[in-house]
Amino acid sequence: MRSLLSLLAATGLLAGLVTPAAPATLAAAGPSLVPLAIEAPGAQAGLAGGTAPACTTPGPVVVHYTWYHCYRPSDIVAAYDLADVQTASDYGAGQTIVLVDAYGSPTAAADLQQFHDMFYPTLANPSFEQVFPQGNPQYQNTAHGVGLSGPSAAAGWAGEATLDIEWAYAIAPLAHIVLLAVPPAETEGVQGFPNLFDAISWAIDHYPAGTIFSQSFGVTEQTFEGAAAVQTARFDAVYRAGNAKGDTFLASSGDDGTTGVAKQQMESRTYPHPTVGWPASSPDVTAVGGTQLQYGWTWAPTSDTPFLSSGPNPAYFAYTTSGTSEVVWNESWLPAASGGGPSAIYPRPAWQSSVAPVIGANARGVPDLAWNAAVNGGVLVYTSFYPNVNRVGWHIYGGTSAASPQVAGLIALANAQQATAHEPPIGDVAPLLYSATWTGAFTDIVPVTEGTAASGNLADNTLWQYNADGSVSAGPVPGHAVLAGWDMGTGFGSPIGGPFVADLRAARNALP
């Protein structure tokens, strides 16, 4: 999958600029095996016409974002009905969450402590460790360049890692948080996967049963080429070993809708047909797609031109300050959308037979469920790594790599309740999702039209594209429709904390 963090850097948006340099194009300026993290464009110093900012970050350096909304842990806890679950689960105490990322971050522990001090100051300090089973590359500074790995990729991965640990922690703040850092960064293909899966195997053996692994990386299935089944089978065996032990594996479904990056020309090409990403497509993994949570606001676009020469176009980013809803994640201004579709590698597992008519083929369908992945409506992340290229302070992040670690935190809360009741850990989540009896446990994501612009027709996960005049329109690779019930953009929808944990535990405890 392409790195949209790199895409924004290429268009000037990550540098704090608010005008696109040109119609957005695929960038080869960062790792493609994620980060699937996306950072919001830089804040604006002035607020036009007295407009109240959509997001104001915590101090000590307060930053105002005029049009981009943001969430603190308390917002997500309220929106997803997590408060009682956190309390009943002792905030995940006794559970372990492993976040798998290339390179890690030199300031991971300090940044997580800052996050704790801001949002959970009355709880014990974070239980955190960063481990390097394959060795620590010890990057002191990042390098400018077009490399897909090494120092030129380190800042992107550090952002990904920081997002992962802070927002797994946000949901389960007394869980043991592990950053599993592995060099080198994978690019489209298989070059770095053996190291990565050796590290995951080490973690399966090292950490207790019921450990939850969150993976915010992906490659287009077709980049495995003719040996796909053989190559992925080696890695799936690692997942199966963990599942047999009671561990859980989650993976972000991707940020490009159905558009997949190819290996050609430093991964600047895309496939002309719909694709999905791996490892999200593995039947041994639970795939987490993306929604856009609009919590206390409602988007109301009247234009399909996101940016003017002066900055963000108010007609595109217009919103009302009322209402709460959740829609499929498809932000045409980035562009980015929830990954999903039928696998080209795996046949449909028996446990997905109930959704076979939606998949429409003998294929594994992705994703299984979803969570907020929006950038306009992203989560606050504190970073201090590599100050030569990254502003120290609070940032807004999104992407399906914001969704997966939060779901990992939710599973940790469920496991904590299982442990208290002397029941086994949840383990492999995906099969349970299709066998459980759900009673108000999901917010079903259905088609929604917001505003009057075409961008506001949120009905599928087709990736949008920029046109020469600065407007956006639906891209050439068709997406999959959002449907009542399960669909290949948001799965079953987003979990509602209390009912979801209760029903998931019931499904697990009904197994032999």
C-alpha positions as semicolon CSV with decimal commas, in nm:
position;residue;x (nm);y (nm);z (nm)
1;M;0,000;0,000;0,000
2;R;0,125;0,349;-0,070
3;S;0,209;0,576;0,217
4;L;-0,036;0,865;0,225
5;L;0,193;1,033;0,474
6;S;0,442;1,042;0,188
7;L;0,174;1,163;-0,051
8;L;0,095;1,460;0,171
9;A;0,463;1,538;0,205
10;A;0,497;1,537;-0,171
11;T;0,212;1,782;-0,213
12;G;0,352;2,019;0,048
13;L;0,071;1,963;0,295
14;L;0,281;1,808;0,571
15;A;0,518;2,101;0,568
16;G;0,241;2,319;0,707
17;L;0,132;2,450;0,369
18;V;-0,237;2,461;0,292
19;T;-0,226;2,480;-0,086
20;P;-0,163;2,172;-0,297
21;A;0,141;2,196;-0,519
22;A;-0,036;2,007;-0,797
23;P;-0,307;1,748;-0,843
24;A;-0,220;1,476;-0,597
25;T;-0,012;1,192;-0,734
26;L;0,134;0,877;-0,591
27;A;0,460;0,954;-0,415
28;A;0,770;0,740;-0,382
29;A;0,905;0,939;-0,089
30;G;0,843;0,690;0,188
31;P;0,783;0,329;0,283
32;S;0,502;0,149;0,111
33;L;0,458;-0,119;0,372
34;V;0,290;0,159;0,552
35;P;0,288;0,380;0,755
36;L;-0,084;0,366;0,689
37;A;-0,090;0,668;0,917
38;I;-0,197;0,997;0,766
39;E;-0,122;1,330;0,929
40;A;-0,348;1,629;0,882
41;P;-0,203;1,930;0,696
42;G;-0,038;2,200;0,904
43;A;-0,247;2,429;1,118
44;Q;-0,343;2,777;1,012
45;A;-0,228;3,066;1,227
46;G;-0,516;3,295;1,138
47;L;-0,887;3,219;1,158
48;A;-1,082;3,378;0,873
49;G;-1,373;3,596;0,972
50;G;-1,357;3,495;1,338
51;T;-1,431;3,134;1,255
52;A;-1,391;2,911;1,561
53;P;-1,129;2,641;1,506
54;A;-1,253;2,288;1,444
55;C;-0,965;2,157;1,657
56;T;-0,753;2,313;1,929
57;T;-0,470;2,095;2,058
58;P;-0,353;2,074;2,417
59;G;-0,052;2,275;2,530
60;P;0,216;2,362;2,599
61;V;0,214;2,483;2,237
62;V;-0,152;2,524;2,147
63;V;-0,225;2,474;1,778
64;H;-0,548;2,569;1,602
65;Y;-0,678;2,375;1,303
66;T;-0,944;2,579;1,129
67;W;-1,120;2,302;0,936
68;Y;-0,981;1,969;1,057
69;H;-1,161;1,816;1,354
70;C;-0,977;1,613;1,616
71;Y;-1,053;1,380;1,904
72;R;-0,910;1,318;2,248
73;P;-0,948;0,982;2,424
74;S;-1,252;1,112;2,615
75;D;-1,428;1,182;2,283
76;I;-1,364;0,831;2,150
77;V;-1,461;0,673;2,483
78;A;-1,791;0,859;2,474
79;A;-1,862;0,802;2,105
80;Y;-1,796;0,426;2,124
81;D;-1,959;0,363;2,465
82;L;-1,633;0,254;2,628
83;A;-1,644;0,412;2,975
84;D;-1,822;0,128;3,154
85;V;-1,619;-0,131;2,962
86;Q;-1,293;0,033;3,067
87;T;-1,402;0,038;3,432
88;A;-1,533;-0,321;3,426
89;S;-1,206;-0,434;3,263
90;D;-0,974;-0,245;3,501
91;Y;-0,858;-0,049;3,197
92;G;-0,701;-0,360;3,046
93;A;-0,468;-0,437;3,338
94;G;-0,289;-0,769;3,296
95;Q;-0,326;-0,772;2,915
96;T;-0,057;-0,726;2,650
97;I;-0,089;-0,539;2,320
98;V;0,192;-0,564;2,063
99;L;0,217;-0,298;1,792
100;V;0,426;-0,417;1,496
101;D;0,618;-0,142;1,314
102;A;0,941;-0,095;1,124
103;Y;1,222;0,090;1,304
104;G;1,014;0,208;1,600
105;S;1,069;0,554;1,746
106;P;1,361;0,697;1,945
107;T;1,116;0,893;2,164
108;A;0,839;0,634;2,198
109;A;0,848;0,604;2,580
110;A;0,870;0,980;2,638
111;D;0,590;1,055;2,393
112;L;0,360;0,794;2,547
113;Q;0,433;0,941;2,890
114;Q;0,333;1,284;2,761
115;F;0,009;1,132;2,627
116;H;-0,057;0,974;2,969
117;D;0,017;1,297;3,155
118;M;-0,230;1,487;2,940
119;F;-0,519;1,241;2,921
120;Y;-0,484;0,982;3,202
121;P;-0,288;1,160;3,479
122;T;-0,472;0,983;3,762
123;L;-0,379;0,634;3,637
124;A;-0,045;0,461;3,687
125;N;0,228;0,549;3,440
126;P;0,226;0,348;3,117
127;S;0,354;-0,009;3,122
128;F;0,558;0,013;2,803
129;E;0,856;-0,144;2,634
130;Q;1,009;-0,111;2,288
131;V;1,182;-0,429;2,171
132;F;1,412;-0,495;1,875
133;P;1,437;-0,874;1,823
134;Q;1,615;-0,821;1,490
135;G;1,840;-0,537;1,604
136;N;1,800;-0,162;1,649
137;P;1,907;0,051;1,348
138;Q;1,980;0,343;1,582
139;Y;1,882;0,621;1,344
140;Q;1,970;0,950;1,512
141;N;1,841;1,170;1,231
142;T;1,627;1,116;0,926
143;A;1,752;1,179;0,576
144;H;1,581;1,354;0,290
145;G;1,550;1,145;-0,024
146;V;1,333;0,906;-0,220
147;G;1,435;0,584;-0,051
148;L;1,165;0,340;0,052
149;S;1,364;0,217;0,350
150;G;1,639;0,328;0,587
151;P;1,683;0,682;0,727
152;S;1,460;0,839;0,460
153;A;1,170;0,630;0,588
154;A;1,239;0,650;0,960
155;A;1,025;0,956;1,040
156;G;0,721;0,811;0,866
157;W;0,754;0,490;1,060
158;A;0,813;0,677;1,385
159;G;0,484;0,859;1,329
160;E;0,311;0,530;1,263
161;A;0,460;0,371;1,573
162;T;0,367;0,665;1,794
163;L;0,009;0,667;1,667
164;D;-0,016;0,293;1,731
165;I;0,112;0,291;2,088
166;E;-0,070;0,605;2,202
167;W;-0,409;0,497;2,072
168;A;-0,391;0,135;2,182
169;Y;-0,305;0,286;2,519
170;A;-0,594;0,535;2,492
171;I;-0,845;0,248;2,493
172;A;-0,669;0,015;2,741
173;P;-0,438;0,242;2,944
174;L;-0,338;-0,017;3,205
175;A;-0,247;-0,285;2,950
176;H;0,117;-0,364;2,883
177;I;0,201;-0,187;2,557
178;V;0,483;-0,332;2,345
179;L;0,632;-0,166;2,037
180;L;0,779;-0,448;1,829
181;A;1,026;-0,267;1,603
182;V;1,177;-0,450;1,306
183;P;1,424;-0,341;1,037
184;P;1,421;-0,318;0,741
185;A;1,098;-0,159;0,625
186;E;0,915;-0,381;0,379
187;T;0,831;-0,242;0,039
188;E;0,592;-0,389;-0,215
189;G;0,697;-0,751;-0,240
190;V;0,848;-0,983;0,017
191;Q;1,202;-0,858;0,090
192;G;1,149;-0,760;0,454
193;F;0,876;-1,000;0,558
194;P;1,100;-1,285;0,683
195;N;1,258;-1,056;0,945
196;L;0,922;-0,919;1,043
197;F;0,763;-1,259;1,090
198;D;1,065;-1,391;1,277
199;A;1,005;-1,104;1,519
200;I;0,635;-1,182;1,546
201;S;0,721;-1,548;1,614
202;W;0,957;-1,433;1,889
203;A;0,679;-1,222;2,041
204;I;0,429;-1,511;2,026
205;D;0,672;-1,720;2,229
206;H;0,772;-1,434;2,460
207;Y;0,438;-1,284;2,565
208;P;0,144;-1,449;2,741
209;A;-0,155;-1,621;2,582
210;G;-0,415;-1,368;2,476
211;T;-0,165;-1,112;2,347
212;I;-0,322;-0,885;2,085
213;F;-0,111;-0,796;1,781
214;S;-0,202;-0,488;1,576
215;Q;-0,043;-0,452;1,232
216;S;-0,068;-0,121;1,048
217;F;0,107;-0,233;0,734
218;G;0,005;-0,384;0,404
219;V;0,108;-0,470;0,052
220;T;-0,113;-0,516;-0,249
221;E;-0,186;-0,887;-0,289
222;Q;-0,075;-0,888;-0,653
223;T;0,278;-0,779;-0,562
224;F;0,343;-1,133;-0,439
225;E;0,303;-1,229;-0,807
226;G;0,294;-1,597;-0,908
227;A;0,420;-1,730;-0,575
228;A;0,152;-1,560;-0,365
229;A;-0,002;-1,873;-0,218
230;V;0,336;-2,021;-0,127
231;Q;0,479;-1,701;0,019
232;T;0,175;-1,605;0,224
233;A;0,135;-1,961;0,354
234;R;0,471;-1,929;0,531
235;F;0,357;-1,616;0,709
236;D;0,003;-1,741;0,779
237;A;0,159;-2,032;0,967
238;V;0,292;-1,779;1,217
239;Y;-0,055;-1,634;1,266
240;R;-0,204;-1,980;1,313
241;A;0,055;-2,060;1,578
242;G;-0,047;-1,748;1,767
243;N;-0,419;-1,811;1,722
244;A;-0,374;-2,164;1,860
245;K;-0,217;-2,008;2,171
246;G;-0,511;-1,770;2,217
247;D;-0,354;-1,461;2,061
248;T;-0,538;-1,214;1,838
249;F;-0,408;-1,066;1,512
250;L;-0,556;-0,746;1,370
251;A;-0,455;-0,567;1,051
252;S;-0,549;-0,233;0,897
253;S;-0,739;-0,287;0,572
254;G;-0,565;-0,001;0,391
255;D;-0,616;0,364;0,301
256;D;-0,662;0,348;-0,076
257;G;-1,007;0,199;-0,117
258;T;-0,978;-0,059;-0,395
259;T;-0,675;0,105;-0,560
260;G;-0,354;-0,095;-0,516
261;V;0,006;0,017;-0,558
262;A;0,230;-0,186;-0,792
263;K;0,606;-0,235;-0,763
264;Q;0,694;-0,064;-1,090
265;Q;0,884;0,265;-1,094
266;M;0,943;0,282;-0,718
267;E;0,579;0,202;-0,652
268;S;0,440;0,500;-0,840
269;R;0,207;0,281;-1,049
270;T;-0,131;0,138;-0,954
271;Y;-0,328;-0,160;-1,075
272;P;-0,617;-0,078;-1,312
273;H;-0,854;-0,317;-1,135
274;P;-0,979;-0,346;-0,775
275;T;-0,735;-0,494;-0,525
276;V;-0,707;-0,557;-0,153
277;G;-0,410;-0,555;0,081
278;W;-0,231;-0,828;0,268
279;P;-0,210;-0,924;0,558
280;A;-0,561;-0,786;0,609
281;S;-0,686;-1,041;0,354
282;S;-0,545;-1,338;0,544
283;P;-0,821;-1,557;0,694
284;D;-0,600;-1,586;1,003
285;V;-0,622;-1,212;1,067
286;T;-0,912;-0,982;1,156
287;A;-0,926;-0,693;0,907
288;V;-1,014;-0,348;1,041
289;G;-1,158;-0,101;0,792
290;G;-1,228;0,269;0,827
291;T;-1,517;0,499;0,907
292;Q;-1,541;0,873;0,955
293;L;-1,678;0,959;1,298
294;Q;-1,846;1,298;1,292
295;Y;-1,886;1,358;1,664
296;G;-2,074;1,679;1,736
297;W;-2,047;1,807;1,380
298;T;-2,175;1,722;1,033
299;W;-1,988;1,776;0,710
300;A;-2,181;1,989;0,456
301;P;-1,975;2,039;0,137
302;T;-2,106;2,257;-0,144
303;S;-1,793;2,234;-0,363
304;D;-1,570;1,956;-0,498
305;T;-1,260;2,177;-0,497
306;P;-1,085;2,117;-0,164
307;F;-0,819;2,388;-0,188
308;L;-0,798;2,743;-0,321
309;S;-0,481;2,948;-0,367
310;S;-0,547;3,093;-0,022
311;G;-0,579;2,756;0,149
312;P;-0,863;2,513;0,232
313;N;-1,185;2,598;0,051
314;P;-1,456;2,681;0,310
315;A;-1,724;2,557;0,068
316;Y;-1,560;2,213;0,060
317;F;-1,479;2,182;0,432
318;A;-1,806;2,343;0,548
319;Y;-1,977;2,178;0,844
320;T;-2,254;2,234;1,093
321;T;-2,185;2,221;1,466
322;S;-2,447;1,965;1,551
323;G;-2,524;1,598;1,515
324;T;-2,320;1,281;1,554
325;S;-2,294;1,019;1,283
326;E;-2,054;0,764;1,139
327;V;-2,005;0,712;0,767
328;V;-1,775;0,512;0,542
329;W;-1,428;0,662;0,542
330;N;-1,382;0,823;0,201
331;E;-1,213;1,163;0,219
332;S;-1,186;1,290;-0,136
333;W;-0,955;1,578;-0,037
334;L;-0,670;1,345;0,061
335;P;-0,773;1,126;-0,128
336;A;-0,811;0,823;0,100
337;A;-1,074;0,557;0,163
338;S;-1,129;0,239;0,359
339;G;-0,963;-0,062;0,198
340;G;-1,184;-0,357;0,119
341;G;-1,295;-0,614;-0,136
342;P;-1,256;-0,981;-0,229
343;S;-0,914;-1,144;-0,198
344;A;-0,727;-1,258;-0,507
345;I;-0,530;-1,511;-0,300
346;Y;-0,765;-1,674;-0,049
347;P;-1,091;-1,862;-0,107
348;R;-1,386;-1,770;0,112
349;P;-1,350;-1,926;0,458
350;A;-1,646;-2,129;0,579
351;W;-1,717;-1,878;0,852
352;Q;-1,793;-1,610;0,588
353;S;-2,064;-1,815;0,417
354;S;-2,334;-1,584;0,554
355;V;-2,195;-1,292;0,351
356;A;-2,114;-1,489;0,034
357;P;-2,380;-1,303;-0,171
358;V;-2,211;-0,971;-0,088
359;I;-1,863;-1,096;-0,172
360;G;-1,995;-1,240;-0,497
361;A;-1,705;-1,479;-0,547
362;N;-1,532;-1,766;-0,375
363;A;-1,300;-1,527;-0,196
364;R;-1,216;-1,399;0,147
365;G;-1,398;-1,068;0,189
366;V;-1,236;-0,769;0,363
367;P;-1,280;-0,597;0,610
368;D;-1,449;-0,768;0,905
369;L;-1,533;-0,457;1,108
370;A;-1,435;-0,091;1,116
371;W;-1,343;0,205;1,339
372;N;-1,283;0,575;1,292
373;A;-0,995;0,629;1,047
374;A;-1,069;0,985;0,936
375;V;-0,812;1,263;0,917
376;N;-1,080;1,532;0,930
377;G;-1,199;1,382;1,256
378;G;-0,863;1,228;1,343
379;V;-0,701;1,156;1,677
380;L;-0,447;1,366;1,864
381;V;-0,094;1,223;1,879
382;Y;0,204;1,370;2,063
383;T;0,539;1,332;1,888
384;S;0,893;1,455;1,956
385;F;1,098;1,226;1,730
386;Y;1,336;1,366;1,464
387;P;1,274;1,737;1,525
388;N;1,481;1,814;1,216
389;V;1,185;1,703;1,002
390;N;0,888;1,681;1,239
391;R;0,737;1,952;1,459
392;V;0,744;1,861;1,831
393;G;0,395;1,869;1,977
394;W;0,042;1,751;1,910
395;H;-0,071;1,644;1,563
396;I;-0,390;1,506;1,406
397;Y;-0,352;1,155;1,265
398;G;-0,587;0,923;1,081
399;G;-0,580;0,621;0,851
400;T;-0,686;0,264;0,911
401;S;-0,370;0,239;1,118
402;A;-0,551;0,459;1,370
403;A;-0,840;0,212;1,366
404;S;-0,655;-0,117;1,422
405;P;-0,473;-0,026;1,748
406;Q;-0,793;0,109;1,899
407;V;-0,973;-0,216;1,822
408;A;-0,674;-0,393;1,977
409;G;-0,738;-0,194;2,293
410;L;-1,103;-0,299;2,287
411;I;-1,010;-0,668;2,255
412;A;-0,770;-0,622;2,548
413;L;-1,064;-0,496;2,756
414;A;-1,264;-0,804;2,658
415;N;-0,971;-1,029;2,749
416;A;-0,943;-0,862;3,088
417;Q;-1,304;-0,952;3,160
418;Q;-1,239;-1,306;3,039
419;A;-0,945;-1,336;3,278
420;T;-1,148;-1,208;3,573
421;A;-1,414;-1,470;3,494
422;H;-1,146;-1,742;3,456
423;E;-1,240;-1,784;3,090
424;P;-0,993;-1,821;2,799
425;P;-0,879;-1,520;2,594
426;I;-1,084;-1,420;2,290
427;G;-0,819;-1,541;2,040
428;D;-0,901;-1,536;1,669
429;V;-1,172;-1,270;1,642
430;A;-1,281;-1,288;1,277
431;P;-1,463;-1,627;1,287
432;L;-1,647;-1,517;1,602
433;L;-1,779;-1,206;1,429
434;Y;-1,972;-1,418;1,178
435;S;-2,108;-1,669;1,431
436;A;-2,205;-1,443;1,721
437;T;-2,555;-1,325;1,801
438;W;-2,527;-0,949;1,801
439;T;-2,771;-0,736;2,000
440;G;-2,703;-0,371;1,929
441;A;-2,328;-0,432;1,921
442;F;-2,246;-0,244;1,599
443;T;-2,319;0,087;1,438
444;D;-2,419;-0,023;1,091
445;I;-2,259;0,205;0,832
446;V;-2,504;0,285;0,553
447;P;-2,495;0,522;0,252
448;V;-2,518;0,888;0,349
449;T;-2,530;1,210;0,148
450;E;-2,390;1,517;0,318
451;G;-2,410;1,863;0,165
452;T;-2,469;1,918;-0,206
453;A;-2,129;1,834;-0,359
454;A;-2,053;1,497;-0,514
455;S;-1,784;1,441;-0,249
456;G;-2,058;1,423;0,010
457;N;-2,213;1,113;-0,146
458;L;-2,058;0,865;0,096
459;A;-2,179;0,539;-0,052
460;D;-1,870;0,332;-0,141
461;N;-1,493;0,306;-0,103
462;T;-1,395;0,424;-0,451
463;L;-1,072;0,624;-0,423
464;W;-1,106;0,979;-0,560
465;Q;-0,855;1,168;-0,774
466;Y;-0,749;1,527;-0,835
467;N;-0,823;1,691;-1,168
468;A;-0,614;1,952;-1,348
469;D;-0,840;2,235;-1,228
470;G;-0,797;2,139;-0,862
471;S;-1,133;1,969;-0,827
472;V;-1,176;1,606;-0,725
473;S;-1,380;1,330;-0,884
474;A;-1,424;0,957;-0,841
475;G;-1,120;0,764;-0,963
476;P;-1,112;0,500;-1,237
477;V;-1,100;0,192;-1,011
478;P;-1,450;0,105;-0,892
479;G;-1,512;0,053;-0,523
480;H;-1,764;-0,153;-0,331
481;A;-2,100;-0,025;-0,214
482;V;-2,181;0,048;0,147
483;L;-2,480;-0,167;0,241
484;A;-2,713;-0,225;0,531
485;G;-2,546;-0,505;0,722
486;W;-2,203;-0,637;0,623
487;D;-2,018;-0,480;0,329
488;M;-1,669;-0,465;0,178
489;G;-1,592;-0,117;0,305
490;T;-1,682;-0,134;0,673
491;G;-1,754;-0,502;0,746
492;F;-2,020;-0,528;1,017
493;G;-1,965;-0,164;1,106
494;S;-1,806;-0,010;1,416
495;P;-1,832;-0,177;1,758
496;I;-2,044;-0,028;2,036
497;G;-1,832;-0,095;2,343
498;G;-2,053;-0,260;2,605
499;P;-2,278;-0,472;2,384
500;F;-1,988;-0,568;2,158
501;V;-1,772;-0,697;2,442
502;A;-2,063;-0,886;2,596
503;D;-2,162;-1,057;2,270
504;L;-1,803;-1,129;2,167
505;R;-1,734;-1,293;2,501
506;A;-2,053;-1,498;2,472
507;A;-1,949;-1,620;2,127
508;R;-1,601;-1,714;2,255
509;N;-1,734;-1,890;2,562
510;A;-1,977;-2,092;2,351
511;L;-1,688;-2,262;2,174
512;P;-1,593;-2,615;2,288
